[in-house]
Amino acid sequence: MMVELAIGDAYGAGFEYAPAAFVARHNTVTGYLRHPTHAGIEPGSYTDDTQMTLAIAELLVGAAEWTPLVLADKFVEVFHRDPRVGYAVGFHAFLRSVSSGREFLDRIRPDSDKSGAAMRVAPVGLLPSVADVRHHAAAQARVTHDTPAGVASAEAAALAVHYCHHGLGPLNGVAKWISDQLGADWTRPWQGKVGPKGAMSVRAALTALTKATTMSDLLRLCVAYTGDVDTVATIALAAAAHSAEVTDDLPAALHDDLENGPYGREYLQTLNARLLP
């Protein structure tokens, strides 16, 4: 799962909010592409979606206490040990300016309904019960996205992984099952460009999951929406990696050319093995 979601993030980073014509012409899922305007992100490099997911995954494998301070400390740690672009401009500046979880919590305005809490939550879906998943997903969301929509989108993204990992039903039933758990409708298909709100990315990912039977098709569908497509792909590929209905046919180039520094492909593979029972 960790490698697949990073591939989705890194591939999608080449297309995030790019012109529709550029996406239509280059979305071939054959290799990584440099973004037409965001020249600072090297092809094959992941962004904030994966880096913040690392924070969540490391806390889970370390059986850390799931408190706002512990979560904030980890968010600060993973950023400062491996500073990178790809974050929203304001949040990137905020992370650069804080040096501890306490300072993070003292200064953050956790009133966002955007996608940050949903993009990083996938490892929580591996927990054994729906109650565990919802508790952990909501707790990490409230650190930065303490709004009803911010929390709900994080819970929905985590539950998608949970549903697939535990084989709770056919893939085309995932949105209905999530709706039943959360008491809100997540089944309405997404169409068109994906904006910055968390519910948009999650709904787009759930819609793509119902249409694809291979990982390559899923990645192509996620990016074809245009807009915040790296987040859509991160959420969708994390869930699909645990579905027996989705064939992993991602080309070798996407695996081999994924960044492989200290926290790159091999580290993701090792961490993934520690996450799984």
C-alpha positions as CSV (number, residue, x, y, z in Angstrom):
1,M,0.0,0.0,0.0
2,M,2.7,2.5,0.9
3,V,4.5,2.2,-2.4
4,E,1.3,2.2,-4.4
5,L,0.0,5.4,-2.8
6,A,3.4,7.1,-3.2
7,I,3.3,6.1,-6.9
8,G,-0.2,7.7,-7.2
9,D,1.1,10.8,-5.5
10,A,4.3,11.1,-7.5
11,Y,2.5,10.4,-10.8
12,G,-0.3,12.7,-10.0
13,A,2.1,15.5,-9.0
14,G,3.0,15.9,-12.7
15,F,-0.6,16.8,-13.4
16,E,-2.0,18.6,-10.3
17,Y,-4.1,21.5,-11.5
18,A,-2.5,21.3,-14.9
19,P,-4.5,22.4,-18.0
20,A,-7.0,19.8,-19.2
21,A,-5.4,19.6,-22.6
22,F,-2.0,18.8,-21.0
23,V,-3.6,16.1,-18.9
24,A,-5.4,14.5,-21.8
25,R,-2.3,14.5,-23.9
26,H,0.2,13.1,-21.4
27,N,-1.9,10.9,-19.0
28,T,-0.6,7.6,-20.4
29,V,0.6,6.0,-17.1
30,T,3.8,4.9,-18.7
31,G,6.2,7.0,-16.6
32,Y,6.6,10.1,-14.4
33,L,6.3,13.6,-16.0
34,R,7.5,17.0,-14.9
35,H,4.7,19.4,-14.2
36,P,4.4,22.1,-16.8
37,T,4.8,24.9,-14.3
38,H,5.9,23.3,-10.9
39,A,9.5,22.8,-12.0
40,G,10.7,22.2,-8.4
41,I,9.2,18.7,-8.1
42,E,11.4,16.2,-9.9
43,P,9.6,13.4,-11.8
44,G,9.2,10.4,-9.5
45,S,9.2,12.5,-6.3
46,Y,6.3,12.2,-4.0
47,T,4.7,15.2,-2.2
48,D,3.1,16.1,1.0
49,D,0.5,13.4,0.6
50,T,3.0,10.7,1.1
51,Q,5.3,12.5,3.5
52,M,2.4,13.1,5.9
53,T,1.2,9.5,5.4
54,L,4.7,8.4,6.6
55,A,4.1,10.3,9.8
56,I,0.8,8.4,10.4
57,A,2.4,5.0,9.5
58,E,5.4,5.5,11.7
59,L,3.2,6.3,14.7
60,L,1.1,3.2,14.1
61,V,4.0,0.8,13.8
62,G,5.6,2.4,16.9
63,A,2.4,1.9,18.9
64,A,2.6,5.6,19.9
65,E,0.1,7.3,22.1
66,W,-2.5,8.8,19.7
67,T,-2.6,12.4,21.1
68,P,-2.6,15.8,19.4
69,L,0.9,16.5,20.7
70,V,2.4,13.2,19.5
71,L,0.8,13.6,16.1
72,A,2.0,17.2,15.8
73,D,5.5,16.3,16.9
74,K,5.6,13.6,14.2
75,F,4.3,16.0,11.5
76,V,7.0,18.4,12.3
77,E,9.7,15.7,12.5
78,V,9.0,14.1,9.1
79,F,9.0,17.5,7.4
80,H,12.2,18.8,8.9
81,R,14.1,15.6,8.4
82,D,13.3,15.7,4.7
83,P,12.1,19.2,3.6
84,R,10.4,19.2,0.3
85,V,8.0,21.2,-1.9
86,G,4.5,20.1,-2.8
87,Y,2.7,21.4,0.3
88,A,0.2,24.2,0.1
89,V,2.2,27.4,0.2
90,G,0.8,28.6,3.5
91,F,1.2,25.3,5.3
92,H,4.7,24.8,3.9
93,A,5.7,28.1,5.4
94,F,4.0,27.2,8.6
95,L,6.0,23.9,8.9
96,R,9.2,25.7,8.1
97,S,8.5,28.1,11.0
98,V,7.8,25.6,13.8
99,S,10.3,23.4,15.5
100,S,8.1,21.3,17.8
101,G,4.7,19.8,18.2
102,R,3.8,22.1,21.0
103,E,4.6,25.2,18.8
104,F,2.6,23.5,16.0
105,L,-0.5,23.2,18.2
106,D,-0.1,26.6,19.7
107,R,0.0,28.3,16.3
108,I,-2.2,26.1,14.0
109,R,-5.7,27.2,13.0
110,P,-7.3,23.8,12.6
111,D,-10.4,25.0,10.8
112,S,-9.8,23.6,7.3
113,D,-12.1,21.4,5.3
114,K,-9.5,20.7,2.6
115,S,-7.9,17.4,1.8
116,G,-4.9,17.3,4.1
117,A,-6.4,15.0,6.7
118,A,-7.8,12.6,4.1
119,M,-4.7,12.3,2.0
120,R,-2.5,11.0,4.9
121,V,-4.8,8.7,6.7
122,A,-4.6,5.4,4.7
123,P,-2.6,3.4,7.2
124,V,-5.3,3.9,9.8
125,G,-7.6,1.8,7.6
126,L,-5.5,-1.3,8.5
127,L,-6.7,-1.2,12.1
128,P,-8.9,-4.2,13.2
129,S,-12.3,-2.5,13.7
130,V,-14.4,0.2,12.3
131,A,-14.4,1.9,15.7
132,D,-10.6,1.9,15.8
133,V,-10.4,3.3,12.3
134,R,-12.9,6.1,13.0
135,H,-11.3,7.1,16.3
136,H,-7.8,7.3,14.9
137,A,-8.9,8.9,11.6
138,A,-10.9,11.6,13.5
139,A,-8.2,12.3,16.1
140,Q,-5.4,12.9,13.5
141,A,-7.8,15.0,11.4
142,R,-8.7,17.3,14.3
143,V,-5.0,18.4,14.6
144,T,-5.3,20.3,11.4
145,H,-8.8,19.9,10.0
146,D,-11.2,20.1,13.0
147,T,-14.3,20.7,10.9
148,P,-17.2,18.3,10.3
149,A,-16.2,18.0,6.6
150,G,-12.5,17.6,7.4
151,V,-13.1,14.8,9.9
152,A,-15.7,13.0,7.7
153,S,-13.5,13.0,4.6
154,A,-10.6,11.5,6.7
155,E,-12.8,8.8,8.1
156,A,-14.2,8.0,4.7
157,A,-10.7,7.6,3.2
158,A,-9.6,5.4,6.0
159,L,-12.7,3.3,5.8
160,A,-12.1,2.7,2.1
161,V,-8.8,1.0,3.0
162,H,-10.4,-0.9,5.8
163,Y,-13.2,-2.2,3.5
164,C,-10.7,-3.5,0.9
165,H,-8.1,-4.8,3.4
166,H,-10.7,-6.9,5.3
167,G,-12.6,-8.0,2.2
168,L,-15.9,-6.7,3.5
169,G,-17.7,-6.8,0.1
170,P,-17.4,-6.2,-3.6
171,L,-15.4,-3.1,-4.6
172,N,-18.5,-1.5,-6.2
173,G,-20.1,-1.5,-2.8
174,V,-17.4,0.5,-0.9
175,A,-19.1,3.8,-1.1
176,K,-22.5,2.4,0.1
177,W,-20.7,0.7,3.0
178,I,-18.9,3.9,4.0
179,S,-22.2,5.8,3.8
180,D,-23.8,3.2,6.2
181,Q,-20.9,3.7,8.7
182,L,-20.9,7.4,8.6
183,G,-24.6,8.2,8.2
184,A,-24.0,10.4,5.1
185,D,-24.2,9.8,1.4
186,W,-20.8,9.0,-0.2
187,T,-22.3,7.2,-3.2
188,R,-23.0,10.2,-5.5
189,P,-20.6,9.8,-8.4
190,W,-18.0,12.5,-8.9
191,Q,-17.7,14.2,-12.2
192,G,-15.3,16.9,-13.4
193,K,-12.4,18.8,-11.9
194,V,-11.5,18.0,-8.3
195,G,-11.1,21.0,-6.1
196,P,-9.2,21.4,-2.8
197,K,-11.9,20.2,-0.3
198,G,-11.4,16.8,1.2
199,A,-14.8,15.5,0.4
200,M,-14.1,16.2,-3.3
201,S,-11.0,14.1,-3.4
202,V,-12.5,11.2,-1.5
203,R,-15.7,11.1,-3.6
204,A,-13.6,11.2,-6.8
205,A,-11.4,8.4,-5.5
206,L,-14.4,6.3,-4.5
207,T,-16.0,6.8,-8.0
208,A,-12.8,5.8,-9.7
209,L,-12.6,2.7,-7.5
210,T,-16.0,1.5,-8.8
211,K,-14.9,1.8,-12.5
212,A,-11.4,0.3,-12.6
213,T,-10.2,-3.3,-12.6
214,T,-6.5,-2.6,-12.9
215,M,-4.2,-0.2,-11.0
216,S,-3.1,1.4,-14.3
217,D,-6.7,2.1,-15.3
218,L,-7.4,3.4,-11.8
219,L,-4.4,5.8,-11.8
220,R,-5.4,7.1,-15.3
221,L,-9.0,7.7,-14.2
222,C,-7.9,9.6,-11.1
223,V,-5.7,11.9,-13.0
224,A,-8.2,12.4,-15.8
225,Y,-10.5,14.3,-13.5
226,T,-8.0,17.2,-13.5
227,G,-7.5,19.4,-10.4
228,D,-6.1,18.0,-7.2
229,V,-5.4,14.6,-8.8
230,D,-2.3,13.6,-6.8
231,T,-4.5,13.5,-3.7
232,V,-7.3,11.5,-5.5
233,A,-4.7,9.0,-6.7
234,T,-3.1,8.7,-3.3
235,I,-6.4,7.9,-1.7
236,A,-7.6,5.5,-4.4
237,L,-4.4,3.5,-4.9
238,A,-4.0,3.0,-1.2
239,A,-7.4,1.3,-1.0
240,A,-7.0,-0.6,-4.3
241,A,-3.7,-2.0,-3.2
242,H,-5.7,-4.2,-0.7
243,S,-8.5,-5.2,-3.1
244,A,-8.4,-8.6,-4.8
245,E,-10.6,-7.2,-7.6
246,V,-7.9,-4.8,-8.8
247,T,-5.0,-6.2,-10.8
248,D,-1.6,-4.6,-10.1
249,D,-0.3,-3.9,-13.6
250,L,1.5,-0.7,-12.8
251,P,4.4,-0.5,-15.2
252,A,7.9,-1.2,-13.9
253,A,9.0,2.4,-14.7
254,L,6.6,3.7,-12.0
255,H,8.1,1.4,-9.4
256,D,11.7,1.7,-10.5
257,D,11.7,5.5,-11.0
258,L,9.9,6.3,-7.7
259,E,12.4,8.3,-5.6
260,N,14.6,6.0,-3.5
261,G,16.4,8.2,-1.0
262,P,16.4,7.7,2.8
263,Y,12.6,7.8,2.9
264,G,11.9,6.6,-0.7
265,R,10.8,3.3,-2.3
266,E,12.8,0.8,-0.1
267,Y,11.9,2.6,3.1
268,L,8.2,2.6,2.1
269,Q,8.4,-1.1,1.4
270,T,9.9,-1.8,4.8
271,L,7.4,0.3,6.6
272,N,4.6,-1.3,4.7
273,A,5.7,-4.8,5.9
274,R,5.7,-3.5,9.5
275,L,2.2,-2.2,9.1
276,L,0.7,-5.4,7.9
277,P,-0.1,-8.1,10.5
